[in-house]
Structure formats: structure tokens, C-alpha cells
Amino acid sequence: MIGTLGSVVFEVSTEGDVRTFRDLKKSDSASYTEHKILGRKGLLEFTGTNASTCSLTIRLTRGMGFTIDPVREINALYGHMRQADALPFVVGGNVIGEGLWVIEGIDTDYKIIGAAGQVMDIEISLKLREYLDEDNYSEDYTKS
């Protein structure tokens, strides 16, 4: 197992099925407020860090084992997005970020369609945002 995003398990099977990702990018930023001073440059005040964001591209390939149904899997991701589900994101046994993650956007690229119209290969670009609530919020602004 490569990792997980909620119930989505990233792995490569011996039957040729592929459920993996690439181009994982995590971004972090800080917030500042500018206090204007007449006739001078403004002073910046650090107000905290913003929620992290991630982007990644998921590859779903239906191999000879037919254990992956790309349409069912993309529908599950759309369901998580529409329900605003907060999901844990783990890669190589390491939890990504401080909290859970919500899906902000999905772009789908249908790569291969079979002779009977079944989706054989699909790439899904996800945009994730870290979701912090009272249970997983840290008062320590220095954490990333």
C-alpha cells in the first residue's frame, strides 16, 4: 500500500490494476495584516498560518483482474466532495498535515474507453484543503 485518502487506497496489484498518484504538491502560507502609518511604510503583523493545500493526480487503470471500476471510484470522490467529508491523508505511513482534508476540486481526464464503452484508464486531478476544527486545531501557529 502506497497511502490512503479516506477510504481510497493507493496501490498497484499483480493483476495489472493501478490505483496510484503522482505530482503530489503541498503548499503552506502565512497571513499578515498591514497597519498603515501616515507618511511611512506600513507595519506588518503576523496573524497566523493559513490552511495547507495539496494537489495530486490519481491514476486509475482497470487491468486484467477488473478489481478497479474507475467510474465507481470517481463517483466516490465526487460524493466525498459534495458531502464535505473531512478525510485523513496518509502517504507511506506518514500523516500529511495537521488535520483532515476536504476535496475542493476534481478534474477528470478519461484516457482509455473500452470497445463496450467501459472506462479502462482515467486520471483525476484533486485539489485538497486542510480542514481544521475544534478537535484537531492547534494553537501553535509555528506548526506547518
C-alpha positions in Angstrom: 0.0 0.0 0.0 1.3 3.4 -1.0 -1.1 5.5 1.0 -4.7 6.5 1.6 -7.1 9.4 1.3 -10.0 8.4 3.5 -11.3 5.1 2.1 -9.3 5.4 -1.2 -6.3 3.1 -1.0 -3.4 3.8 -3.4 -1.7 0.6 -4.6 -0.6 -1.4 -7.6 -1.8 -5.0 -7.9 -0.4 -8.1 -9.6 -3.5 -8.2 -11.9 -2.4 -5.0 -13.6 -4.9 -2.8 -11.8 -3.4 0.6 -10.9 -4.7 3.0 -8.2 -1.8 5.4 -7.5 -1.0 9.0 -7.7 1.8 11.4 -8.9 2.7 15.1 -8.7 1.8 15.5 -5.0 2.3 19.1 -4.1 1.7 20.6 -0.7 1.6 24.4 -0.2 1.7 26.4 3.1 1.4 30.1 3.6 1.2 32.7 6.3 -1.2 35.6 6.9 -0.1 39.2 7.7 -2.1 42.4 8.3 -0.7 45.7 7.3 -1.1 48.6 9.7 -1.0 51.8 7.7 1.1 54.7 9.0 0.6 58.2 7.6 3.7 59.2 5.6 5.5 56.0 6.2 5.6 52.4 5.1 3.1 50.2 6.8 4.0 47.8 9.5 3.2 44.1 9.1 1.8 42.0 11.8 1.9 38.2 11.6 -1.7 36.9 12.2 -1.1 33.2 11.7 -0.8 30.5 9.1 -3.4 29.5 6.5 -4.8 26.1 6.0 -2.4 23.9 3.9 -3.4 22.9 0.3 -2.5 19.9 -1.7 -2.8 18.9 -5.3 -2.2 15.5 -6.8 -3.1 13.4 -9.9 -4.7 10.0 -9.3 -4.3 7.3 -12.0 -7.0 4.5 -12.1 -6.4 1.7 -14.6 -8.6 -1.3 -14.9 -6.3 -4.3 -15.5 -6.9 -7.9 -16.2 -8.2 -8.5 -12.7 -11.0 -6.0 -13.2 -10.9 -5.2 -9.5 -10.9 -1.5 -10.1 -14.0 0.3 -11.5 -12.8 3.8 -12.4 -16.3 5.2 -12.6 -17.3 3.9 -9.2 -14.1 5.3 -7.7 -14.5 8.7 -9.3 -18.1 8.8 -8.1 -16.9 8.0 -4.5 -14.6 11.0 -4.7 -17.4 13.3 -6.0 -19.5 12.0 -3.1 -16.8 13.0 -0.6 -16.6 16.5 -2.2 -20.4 17.0 -2.3 -20.8 15.8 1.3 -17.8 18.0 2.5 -16.3 14.9 4.1 -13.1 15.5 6.0 -10.7 12.7 5.2 -7.3 11.6 6.6 -4.5 11.7 4.1 -1.6 9.3 4.7 1.4 8.6 2.4 4.0 5.9 3.2 2.6 5.7 6.8 3.1 9.4 7.4 0.1 11.6 8.1 0.1 14.7 5.7 -0.6 18.0 7.5 -2.1 18.6 11.0 -5.7 17.8 10.3 -8.1 16.2 7.9 -8.6 17.2 4.2 -11.6 18.2 2.2 -11.8 17.9 -1.6 -12.1 21.4 -3.1 -11.9 20.4 -6.8 -11.8 17.5 -9.2 -10.7 17.5 -12.8 -11.2 14.2 -14.8 -9.3 13.1 -17.9 -10.8 9.9 -19.5 -7.7 8.3 -21.1 -8.9 5.0 -22.5 -12.5 3.9 -23.1 -13.1 0.2 -24.0 -15.0 -1.2 -27.0 -18.1 -1.6 -24.9 -17.9 1.9 -23.5 -16.3 1.0 -20.2 -13.7 3.3 -18.7 -10.4 1.5 -18.6 -8.0 4.3 -17.7 -8.6 7.6 -16.1 -6.6 10.4 -14.5 -8.2 12.5 -11.7 -6.6 15.8 -10.5 -7.6 16.6 -7.0 -7.4 19.9 -5.1 -7.4 19.4 -1.3 -7.5 21.9 1.6 -6.6 21.1 5.1 -9.7 21.0 7.4 -9.2 22.1 11.0 -12.0 22.0 13.5 -12.1 22.2 17.3 -10.9 18.6 17.7 -7.8 18.9 15.6 -7.0 22.7 15.7 -3.6 23.6 17.1 -3.0 26.9 19.0 0.7 26.7 18.0 1.0 29.0 14.9 4.5 27.8 14.2 3.4 24.4 13.1 3.1 23.7 9.3 
